[in-house]
Amino acid sequence: MRFFLLFFLLLFSSYNIYAQFPYSTSSKKAIKLFEQAQKAPTAQRNPQTGAPNYTEGIRLIDAALQKDINFWEAYLLKAEFLEYQRKYAEAANCYQKALEIDPTHSISGNTHFFLAVCQLTIGDYQKALQTINIFLNNPNANEKWQNQAYQIKACAEFSIASIQQPKSFAPHNAGQGINTTFPEYYPTLTVDGLQLLFTRRLPFTEDGKLDEQEDFFSSNYDPKSGIWGTAKPMPSNINTIWNEGAPTISGDGKTIIFVACTDPSGVNYGANRTGKGSCDLFITEKINGRWTTPINLPGYVNTSNWETQPSLSADGKTLYFIRAVRSREGRSNSDIYVARLLANGEWSEAERLSNVINTSSNEESVQIHPDGKTLYFASRGHIGLGGSDLFVSKQDAKGNWSKPVNLGFPINTRFDENSLLVSAQGDIAFFASDREGGFGGLDIYWFELPKELQAVQTFYFEGTAFDAVSKNKLPAYIQLTDLSTGQRVYDGLADAYDGKITLPLPVDHRYAVLVNYKGYHPFSLNFDLTQKENAQSYILEMPLNPLQSAAENILNNVFFDLSKATLRPESKVELLNLVNYLKNNPTLQIEIQGHTDSQGDPAKNMVLSEARSKAVADFLIQEGIDPKRLTFKGYGSKKPIVSDAEIAKLSDPKAIEAAHQKNRRTSYKINP
């Protein structure tokens, strides 16, 4: 939360905030020890890190208090030093002791302000609210701290209300396949929910000294047993003796972006890696079944600042990440940025998200959900329960983000929460925790996310492109288009190794899938996820007929008004693809075919099928295709894909309708 960072900025690093004349004590020895304590942190810094020596300062203060137990200035200075050591409960006791000795010493309310910060930090929300109200009701209260005081009050009130109305939260350990006695954290998941990639911190020895370093591990989920398999390390060209951390994996599991930082020399980022300064993002891709050697993310994302904690959209086209910028005063502030993949394969310059999301404090561990419009992140700047809390924000049709919603208690606590990962279906969330009952250190857990905090349910389509004759896999070009808007939401190549591609499918949309490969007829299909009964994931084959094939090629995304030959607007996606195909193959001549099912009057069906085939031919001609290359014919119900005899054997009404739907189609064949 914002006030935690500002709190430290408000303290005087000279440690003279409580120097005053005369002191409340008359003991010269106490005063001498007190003034020595003020100088101790900077006079005796840690020789390895250069950090101030607050321990020595506290020792001198305790000695001063032995000379005069009522020396309230000493309690205030001790509280300040304890806060720098993050011992907030002890610091709160010191502030309270100073107020007990002299309740009137804090004319401008400083002591009450700092006491409220400590009370909020340790989760004593009722006392924090009482204390900050004393500050706010003080007519002499320090005006420059008013905003922070109201922030503290809001956080205390929110925390009290959240605890009184807790969210459903039952975390489950992800199991021994993922978790070990070593720390595991920063999980990332493929859109099908079957592969979990995460960071594990392991010990290693260098020059005889025991140290630690981070590597990536991957675990596969077995839906039948409900168990995550034993995690395996990523290949050695990815895992090096340097640190690799905070990975994000694309929806299809074939692109990983992660963070790597320089070693103490400030030069090395890992084996064969170069960077632009501090921590950079690196990318590796799975090509022909193997992961490439990671390279610095192409484009303009990486800078001399600190880039970390990436989150790649399911389609691989948008990247959210954290950038930390250090000011001239040495203050580091981290915000959420977004970049987009350009046509040349590079990443655009990053844009900072608006102040609706980012605050003057730190934002961390961002995740863009596979639905493409729900953002989960951690923040210290929004109203919360303490430390960094988890939040969710949703993007509207205009690209604006909603006011972040705190995930509530007990998902959030007074401690730091981050590394949240929400599954594509939106109901399961993963996170890292060192809670009791684990395998040791940080473990990865999962829990069911309350409905009001869930993202849009997102399913997936997994298709395999192959030659319909030889069955050889094809690296075909795939397009996914929203039929309602005509907007292309994905385009990319199927894997050359296995012909597979995995695409996210958020619910409440209709999609067209177009598959093209040189030397083959196009293949198409569609999904209507606006219907609840169709809301599921699809694993389908995508056979492509060679050009010389006489097989029927179905235009699955050509739609007509009911019982009419009027092309619906969403047909344009498929028909324009057919136009391009014919222009790229100028010698081909085709017959457009119209087909109906056997329901209704056969004569009327024949007329309708003829009219529909003509409507398609007319569209192609209008788009520049030579009429001499086209013929059209209506076949009525004469050439069914599913015969009436086969349909008669079906008992399920849905299966019967699906069979009739297969027969109602528009297609084309090559004219000899």
C-alpha positions, 0 to 999 in steps of 0.5 A, a space after each residue: 500500500 502506498 503509505 508504506 513507501 511514503 512512510 520511509 520517505 517521511 522519516 529523516 535519514 539523518 536520525 535527528 528528527 527527535 533532537 531537541 533542546 532541552 531534552 525531556 531528560 536531565 541525565 547527561 549520560 543518557 543524552 550522550 548515548 542518545 546522540 551517539 545512537 543517532 550517528 551509529 547507523 551511518 558511522 558503522 555500516 555493514 562492511 559487505 552491503 554498506 547497509 546502516 547499522 541499526 542494531 548498534 544504534 538500538 544498543 546505544 538507545 537501550 543503554 540511554 534508557 537504562 540511565 532514564 527510563 522516561 526518556 521518551 525521545 529515546 523510545 521514538 528513535 528506537 521505534 524508527 530504527 526498529 521500523 527500518 529493521 521491519 520489527 513493526 510490533 516492537 516499534 509500535 510498543 516504543 511509540 506507545 511507551 513514548 505516548 504513555 510517558 508524555 501524551 502531549 509531546 506530539 503536538 503535530 500528531 507525528 507519533 500517532 501517525 507513525 504508531 498507526 502505520 505500525 499497527 496497520 502493518 501488523 494487522 491490528 486494524 481496530 487500533 490503527 483506526 483509533 490511532 489515525 483518527 486521533 491524528 486526523 482530529 488533531 487541529 495541529 496535525 501535520 498537513 503534508 501527511 493528511 493524504 497518507 493518513 486518510 489512506 491509512 484510515 481507508 485501509 483499516 476500515 477496508 480490512 475490518 470489513 473484509 475480515 467480517 465478510 471473508 471470501 471462500 478460500 481453501 488452498 490445496 498443495 499442488 503435490 509432490 510432483 511440483 513441490 519439494 523441500 526447495 522453494 517453488 514459485 512464479 507458476 505459469 500455465 498453458 491455456 489447456 491447463 495441462 502444463 505448469 511451468 514454474 521457478 525453483 530455487 536450488 543450492 549450488 557450489 561455486 568456488 567452494 562457496 554454497 550459494 543458490 540459483 533459480 531454474 525452470 521446471 515443467 510439470 504435466 497434469 494427468 486429468 484422469 488421476 488429477 495429479 501433477 507429474 514429477 516436474 522436469 528441468 527445462 533444457 540446459 540451453 535455458 537453465 544455466 548456472 545463472 538465474 532464470 526467473 518469473 517465466 510466462 508461457 504462451 497459450 499453446 506452450 511454445 513460447 516462453 518469456 522470462 527474466 534474467 539479470 546481470 551477475 555482480 560484474 554487471 555484464 553477464 546475463 547467462 550463457 551466450 546472453 547479452 542485455 541492455 542493463 540490470 534485468 532484461 526479458 528473454 525469449 525462447 521458442 519451441 521449434 520442431 520439438 526443441 527449445 531455441 537458445 534464449 535471446 534478448 527480447 527483440 524490439 523496444 521492451 528492454 531498457 537500462 531499467 529493470 524489466 521483470 515478471 512478464 505475462 504473455 497473452 494466450 495468443 502471444 501477441 500482447 505482453 504485460 510486464 513490470 518495469 522498475 525505474 530508479 530515481 536520482 534519489 535512489 528510490 525504485 518504483 515499479 509499474 505495469 507496462 504493456 507492449 505489442 508484437 509487431 508485424 516484423 516479429 519485434 516488440 513495440 515500445 512499452 506503454 505504462 498502464 494508466 493511473 487507474 492501475 498503477 500507483 505511486 507505490 509498487 505494482 508487481 506480479 501481473 497476469 493477463 488472463 487468457 480471456 485477454 481482458 482480465 488483469 490480476 496483479 499485486 500492488 502496495 498502492 491500492 486500498 488493502 490489508 497490508 504489504 502487497 495485496 492481490 487485485 483484479 481489473 477488467 478491460 472494457 470495449 474501449 480498452 479502459 481498465 476498471 477500478 481494481 478490486 481487492 480479492 479480499 480476506 483471507 486471500 489477502 492478509 497483512 503479509 505480502 501476496 503475489 504470484 497469482 495465476 488464474 486458469 483459463 476457465 477462470 475458476 482455479 487460481 495458483 499461488 506460492 506460499 510458505 504456509 505450514 503443512 507444505 513440503 518446505 519453503 515456498 510451495 505452489 498451491 491452488 484454490 477455487 476462486 470466488 465467482 465474483 473474482 473470476 475472469 471470463 471463462 476461456 476454452 481452447 481449440 487444439 487443432 492438428 493440420 495434416 495432409 488428408 492423403 499422406 497424413 503428413 503434418 503441415 505447418 499450416 497458417 491458421 486464422 481465428 476470427 470473431 464472426 460477430 465483429 469480423 476482427 481477426 483475433 489470432 493468426 499464426 503457424 501450426 507447429 512443423 513438428 506435430 502440426 498442432 496449434 492451440 488457440 484460446 476461445 473466450 465464451 460468448 463469441 462465435 469464431 471462424 477458423 481458417 486453415 491455409 497451406 500452399 499446395 492445398 485447399 483451404 480448410 475451415 470450421 467454426 465454434 459458437 460459444 454464445 450457446 451454453 451447450 457449445 461452451 467447451 474446449 475442442 480437439 479436432 483434426 484439420 485435414 487439408 486436401 491437396 490441390 489435385 484432389 477431387 475431394 469436396 471442400 466444405 465452406 463451414 463459415 458460409 451462412 445464410 438467412 433461414 430458408 433463404 439464399 441471402 448471405 449473412 455478413 459473417 460469411 465474408 470472412 470465409 468467402 474472402 479467404 476463398 477469393 485469395 485462394 483462387 487468385 493465388 491459384 489462377 488456373 483452378 476452376 471450381 464448382 460451387 455446390 449447395 446442399 440441404 438436408 432431407 427435411 422439408 419439400 425436396 423440390 423446394 430444397 433443390 431450388 434453395 440449394 441452387 440459389 445458395 450456390 449461385 449467391 456464393 458464385 456471385 460474391 466471388 465474381 463481384 470480388 474479381 474472380 473470372 466467371 469462366 472459372 466458376 460453375 454452380 449447382 444445387 444438389 438438394 439432399 442428394 449428396 448427404 454426409 450422413 445418410 437418412 438410414 444413419 440418422 434413423 439410428 440416432 435417438 439423441 435429438 441433439 445428435 440428430 440435429 447435428 447430423 442434419 447440420 452436416 448435410 446442410 452445407 456449401 462446398 466446392 470441388 475442382 472442375 476436371 
